[in-house]
Amino acid sequence: MLQNWLFKKVDNGSLIIFRIFFGILISLESFGAILTGWVRRTFIEPTFTFSFIGFEWLQPLPGNGMYFYFVVMGILGIFIAIGFKYRWSIVLFTLLWSAVYLMQKTAYNNHYYLLILITFLMCFLPAQRYASVDSKLDPSLRSNSMPAYVQWIIIFQLFIVYTYAALAKLYGDWLDLSIIEILLKGKESYPLIGTFLQHPWVHTIVGVMGIIFDLLIVPALLWKPSRNWAFGFAIFFHLFNSIVFQIGIFPYLALAFIVFFYPPEVIKKRFLRKKQLYTGNEIQIPGYKNWLLLGCGFYFTLQLVLPVRHFLIEDDVLWTEEGHRMSWRMMLRGRSGLVQFIIENKVTGEKSIVPHQLYLTPQQLEKVSCYPDFTWQFAQYLEKEYAAKGQQISVFAKSRVSINGRPLVPFIDPGVDLAAEEWDHFGHHKWILPSPYQKK
């Protein structure tokens, strides 16, 4: 019976070790964001930030406030790792990290979104029940077991991420390896491996294995005969991504998840030798079972629907970007472009070109020139800036975009006043010109 399988008690060693790894990694992510200059470039230097549309009310702290913000997150990561005030720490980190994600998207990365999902799930999981400060201060919390659904929630989340990532790669520019060539061309200057990465046979291996790994890694880890081989390949795969693509903690977070696939005996032997192994067969169905099943059903339905929403939106997501984020469409395209903003005074009819360098950092300009939501948001920003000066203006954009190294082609309808347009979160925007490339 399904509910007996979900609510059967199992050893909780995997969750305990994951909590420790996870806390360390998010602490490193937070402190590393300061030390690498990411916080400075993303929050301190820009005149304004491009938040997710609808979350404009979320703004960075003034002055050097964001440094303190990330220090707090780093400390919370340590608290999570050692299990100190765990529930408060993980909830607060989830809120703070979600705010970071939503208040800026110039430095978007898929693993930023994954962190929101995992921290959200960890808010509800009993990860402080062993090897934690909380369980030492309050022995009544201590337990060596957990419901089986805990590990299956994490595994199913991973299955969704990897499967959608694999399916998204089944399109022309990945299958003909052109996007692989573009991605690795930018690594040509790397010492030792830069030249090696330019070989066509390397591109073939990267392209094929990228699909195979994403599609099969979760089933291979679940199947005992292939588990160790899958683990070894995962180490190579994620370290390769870490070295070549430099994508922060994601490769190491992906490796940390693997503890959920190994039996309790292995986890105890490798990490928790003093822990008493849970060997019972108790099934404990909680009174909140129906609420739990309803919540999980809603959450995972949303996770299954979000990545395919772009199929319901007109034109090609590769061109329009509509429905791209939160869809596990990782390393699928390279975009570049040129844009010129023209403002027209509604009273005098006078037109002038906007000196965008006065408003945008180079990183922001890269986004504004080829991502439609950035283009629209900047037009909205200009309209408000001029309105504050007592001028009513229209904002037009002359934009040309290149996708995956193709020639620059017109992208935004230059005759549309973007300042007067409304944003539709779930539909197509007609001021994005039709794709000259492949269709869905």
C-alpha positions in Angstrom: 0.0 0.0 0.0 1.4 3.4 -1.0 0.8 5.1 2.3 2.6 2.3 4.2 5.6 2.7 1.8 5.7 6.5 2.3 5.2 6.5 6.1 7.4 3.5 6.9 10.2 4.6 9.2 13.8 4.4 7.8 17.2 5.4 9.1 17.7 9.2 9.0 21.5 9.2 8.5 21.2 10.4 4.9 19.2 13.4 5.9 21.5 14.3 8.7 24.6 14.2 6.5 22.9 16.1 3.8 22.0 18.8 6.3 25.6 19.2 7.3 26.8 19.3 3.6 24.0 21.6 2.6 24.7 24.1 5.5 28.4 24.2 4.6 27.7 24.8 0.9 25.2 27.6 1.4 27.5 29.2 3.9 30.3 29.1 1.3 27.9 30.4 -1.4 27.0 33.4 0.8 30.5 34.3 2.0 31.9 33.5 -1.5 29.5 36.0 -3.0 31.1 38.7 -1.0 34.7 37.6 -1.5 34.4 37.2 -5.3 32.8 40.6 -5.7 29.5 39.2 -6.8 27.6 41.2 -4.2 29.4 44.4 -5.2 28.8 43.9 -8.9 25.2 42.8 -8.5 23.9 45.0 -5.7 26.3 47.8 -4.8 27.5 49.2 -8.1 24.3 49.3 -10.2 22.1 52.4 -10.1 19.1 50.1 -9.8 18.5 46.3 -10.1 16.3 44.3 -12.4 14.0 42.4 -10.1 11.6 39.7 -11.2 8.6 41.5 -12.6 6.1 42.0 -9.9 8.7 42.1 -7.2 10.0 45.6 -7.7 9.2 46.3 -4.0 12.1 44.0 -3.1 15.1 46.3 -3.3 18.7 45.9 -2.1 19.7 47.4 1.2 21.3 50.8 0.8 25.0 51.5 1.0 26.9 48.4 2.1 23.9 46.8 3.6 24.0 43.8 1.2 27.4 42.8 2.6 25.8 42.4 6.1 22.8 40.7 4.5 25.1 38.0 3.0 27.1 37.7 6.2 23.9 36.9 8.0 23.1 34.2 5.4 26.6 32.8 5.8 26.1 32.5 9.5 22.7 30.9 9.1 24.4 28.3 6.8 26.7 27.4 9.6 23.8 27.2 12.1 22.1 24.8 9.7 25.2 22.7 9.3 25.6 22.3 13.1 21.8 22.1 13.7 21.6 25.2 16.0 18.1 26.7 16.1 17.6 24.7 12.9 14.0 25.4 12.2 14.4 29.2 12.6 17.7 29.2 10.7 16.5 27.3 7.7 13.2 29.3 7.5 15.1 32.6 7.7 17.7 31.5 5.2 14.9 30.5 2.8 13.3 33.9 3.1 16.6 35.8 2.7 17.8 33.7 -0.3 14.4 33.9 -2.0 14.5 37.7 -1.7 18.0 37.7 -3.2 16.7 35.7 -6.1 13.7 37.8 -6.7 15.3 41.2 -6.2 17.7 40.7 -9.1 18.0 38.5 -12.2 20.9 40.0 -14.0 23.1 37.3 -12.5 20.6 34.5 -13.0 21.6 30.9 -12.5 19.5 27.8 -12.4 21.0 26.7 -9.1 19.8 29.9 -7.4 16.3 28.7 -8.1 17.1 25.1 -7.0 18.4 26.5 -3.7 15.0 28.1 -3.1 13.3 24.8 -3.7 15.6 22.7 -1.5 15.7 25.2 1.4 11.9 25.4 1.2 11.7 21.6 1.4 14.2 21.5 4.2 12.0 23.8 6.3 9.6 20.9 6.7 12.1 18.0 7.1 13.3 16.7 10.5 17.0 17.3 9.7 17.9 18.4 13.3 17.1 15.1 15.0 20.6 13.8 15.2 24.2 15.2 15.3 22.9 18.7 16.0 23.2 21.3 18.8 19.4 21.3 19.0 19.2 17.5 19.8 21.9 17.8 22.4 20.2 20.7 24.1 16.9 19.0 23.9 17.3 15.2 24.0 13.6 14.7 23.3 14.3 15.8 19.7 16.8 13.0 19.2 15.8 10.3 16.8 17.6 7.9 14.5 14.7 7.5 12.1 12.5 9.4 9.7 9.5 8.7 7.5 10.5 7.2 4.1 8.7 10.0 2.2 11.5 12.4 3.3 14.1 10.9 1.0 11.6 10.3 -1.8 10.6 13.9 -1.8 14.3 14.9 -2.4 14.8 12.1 -5.0 11.7 13.0 -7.0 12.7 16.7 -7.0 16.1 15.7 -8.4 14.4 13.4 -11.0 12.3 16.4 -12.2 15.4 18.6 -12.5 17.6 16.2 -14.4 14.8 14.8 -16.6 13.7 18.2 -17.8 17.3 19.2 -18.3 17.8 16.2 -20.6 14.7 16.8 -22.6 15.5 20.4 -23.1 18.7 19.4 -24.8 16.9 17.5 -27.5 16.9 20.4 -29.9 18.8 21.3 -33.0 21.7 23.4 -31.6 22.5 20.9 -29.0 22.2 17.8 -31.2 24.4 19.3 -33.9 26.9 20.4 -31.2 26.9 24.0 -32.3 26.0 25.3 -28.8 28.6 23.0 -27.2 31.3 24.5 -29.5 30.2 28.1 -28.6 30.2 27.3 -24.8 33.7 25.7 -25.0 35.1 28.3 -27.3 35.0 30.8 -24.4 37.2 28.4 -22.4 40.0 28.4 -25.0 42.3 30.5 -22.7 42.1 28.1 -19.8 45.6 26.7 -18.9 46.2 23.1 -19.7 42.7 22.2 -20.8 41.7 25.2 -23.0 43.1 23.8 -26.3 41.9 20.3 -25.4 38.3 21.6 -25.1 38.3 22.8 -28.7 38.5 19.4 -30.3 35.3 18.3 -32.2 35.4 14.8 -30.5 35.4 16.5 -27.1 32.2 18.4 -28.2 30.6 15.2 -29.2 31.3 13.5 -25.9 30.1 16.5 -23.9 26.9 16.8 -26.0 26.0 13.1 -25.9 27.0 12.5 -22.2 25.2 15.7 -21.2 21.9 14.1 -22.3 22.7 10.6 -21.1 23.8 11.8 -17.7 20.8 14.0 -17.0 18.4 11.3 -18.3 19.8 8.3 -16.5 21.7 9.5 -13.4 18.7 9.2 -11.0 17.6 5.7 -12.2 21.2 4.6 -12.2 21.7 5.7 -8.6 18.5 4.0 -7.5 19.6 0.6 -9.0 22.1 -1.1 -6.8 24.2 -2.8 -9.5 24.9 0.6 -11.2 25.0 2.8 -8.2 28.8 2.9 -7.6 29.4 3.4 -11.3 26.9 6.2 -11.5 28.5 7.8 -8.4 31.9 7.7 -9.9 30.7 9.2 -13.2 28.8 11.9 -11.3 32.0 12.9 -9.5 33.7 13.3 -12.9 30.8 15.0 -14.5 30.2 17.6 -11.8 33.9 18.3 -11.3 34.2 18.8 -15.0 31.3 21.3 -14.9 32.8 23.0 -11.9 36.2 23.5 -13.5 35.1 24.3 -17.0 31.9 26.3 -16.4 32.6 27.6 -12.9 29.0 27.5 -11.8 29.4 27.9 -8.0 28.3 25.3 -5.5 25.8 23.5 -7.8 28.2 20.6 -8.8 29.0 20.0 -5.1 25.3 20.3 -4.1 24.5 17.8 -6.8 27.1 15.4 -5.3 25.7 16.0 -1.8 22.3 14.7 -2.9 23.8 11.3 -3.6 23.7 10.4 0.1 19.9 9.8 -0.3 20.6 6.9 -2.7 22.9 4.8 -0.5 21.7 2.4 2.1 21.9 3.4 5.8 24.7 1.0 6.4 27.0 2.8 4.0 26.1 6.2 5.4 26.8 5.0 8.9 30.1 3.4 7.9 31.3 6.5 6.0 30.0 9.3 8.1 28.2 8.4 11.3 30.0 5.5 12.9 28.7 6.3 16.4 25.1 6.5 15.3 22.8 3.6 16.2 21.3 2.2 13.0 17.6 2.1 12.8 16.5 -1.4 11.8 12.8 -1.4 12.7 9.8 -1.8 10.4 7.5 0.7 12.1 4.8 2.4 10.1 3.6 5.7 11.6 0.9 7.5 9.7 0.5 11.0 11.1 -2.7 12.8 11.7 -1.7 15.4 9.1 -1.3 12.8 6.4 -4.0 14.3 4.1 -2.5 17.8 4.4 0.9 16.4 3.6 -0.3 14.5 0.6 -2.2 17.5 -0.6 0.7 19.8 -0.1 3.1 17.5 -1.9 0.7 16.9 -4.7 0.3 20.7 -5.3 4.1 21.3 -5.1 5.1 18.6 -7.5 2.3 19.3 -9.9 3.7 22.9 -10.1 7.2 21.5 -10.6 6.0 19.3 -13.4 3.9 22.1 -15.1 6.3 25.1 -14.9 9.0 23.6 -17.1 6.6 23.0 -20.0 4.6 26.2 -19.9 6.6 27.6 -22.8 4.8 25.1 -25.1 1.6 27.1 -24.4 3.2 30.4 -25.4 3.4 31.5 -29.0 6.7 31.3 -30.8 10.0 29.6 -29.8 11.2 30.0 -26.2 14.8 30.0 -27.5 13.9 33.3 -29.3 11.4 34.9 -26.9 12.7 33.7 -23.6 9.1 33.5 -22.5 8.9 30.5 -20.1 12.6 29.9 -20.0 13.3 30.6 -16.3 12.5 27.9 -13.7 12.4 25.3 -16.5 15.8 23.6 -16.1 16.8 24.8 -19.5 20.5 24.8 -18.6 23.4 25.9 -20.9 21.2 25.8 -24.0 21.9 29.1 -25.7 24.1 32.1 -26.0 22.5 35.4 -26.5 24.1 38.7 -27.6 22.6 41.9 -29.1 22.7 45.6 -29.7 20.0 48.0 -28.5 19.3 51.7 -28.9 16.6 53.4 -26.8 14.8 56.4 -28.3 12.6 58.6 -26.1 9.9 60.9 -27.6 8.4 63.8 -25.6 4.7 63.4 -25.8 4.1 67.2 -25.7 6.8 68.5 -28.0 7.4 65.4 -30.1 11.2 65.8 -29.6 13.1 62.6 -29.9 16.5 61.7 -28.4 18.7 58.7 -27.9 19.1 57.5 -24.4 22.8 57.3 -23.2 22.2 54.0 -21.5 25.7 53.9 -20.1 24.6 56.5 -17.6 22.0 54.0 -16.2 23.4 50.5 -16.8 26.4 48.5 -15.8 28.1 46.5 -18.6 26.5 43.3 -17.2 23.1 44.9 -17.2 23.5 46.2 -20.7 24.2 42.7 -21.9 20.9 41.6 -20.6 18.9 44.7 -21.7 20.2 44.3 -25.3 18.8 40.8 -25.9 16.4 39.7 -23.2 12.8 41.1 -23.7 11.8 41.4 -20.1 15.0 43.5 -19.3 14.3 45.6 -22.4 10.7 46.2 -21.2 11.8 46.9 -17.6 14.4 49.5 -18.7 11.7 51.2 -20.8 9.5 51.3 -17.7 12.3 52.7 -15.6 13.0 55.5 -18.1 9.3 56.4 -18.2 9.3 56.8 -14.4 12.6 58.7 -14.3 11.4 61.3 -16.9 7.9 61.5 -15.2 9.7 62.4 -12.0 11.2 65.4 -13.9 7.8 66.4 -15.2 8.2 65.0 -18.7 5.7 62.5 -20.3 7.6 60.3 -22.8 7.3 57.3 -25.0 10.1 54.8 -25.2 11.1 52.9 -28.3 13.8 50.2 -28.7 15.7 49.4 -31.8 17.1 46.0 -31.0 19.0 43.3 -32.9 19.8 39.9 -31.4 21.9 36.9 -32.1 21.1 33.4 -30.8 23.9 30.8 -30.6 26.2 32.7 -32.9 23.8 33.4 -35.7 23.7 36.8 -37.5 22.1 39.7 -35.7 18.4 40.1 -36.6 15.7 42.6 -35.5 14.2 41.5 -32.2 11.9 44.3 -30.8 9.3 46.1 -32.9 10.7 49.6 -33.1 7.3 51.2 -33.5 5.9 50.0 -30.1 6.0 52.3 -27.1 7.3 49.9 -24.5 6.6 52.3 -21.7 2.9 51.9 -22.5 2.9 48.1 -22.7 1.7 45.8 -20.0 3.6 42.7 -19.0 1.9 39.3 -19.3 3.5 36.6 -17.1 1.8 33.8 -19.0 1.4 35.0 -22.6 3.3 36.2 -25.6 4.2 39.8 -26.2 3.5 40.9 -29.7 6.2 43.5 -29.7 8.7 40.7 -29.8 9.2 40.2 -33.5 8.5 36.6 -34.9 11.4 34.2 -34.7 13.5 34.0 -37.8 15.0 30.7 -36.5 13.5 27.3 -35.7 9.9 27.0 -34.5 8.7 24.7 -31.8 
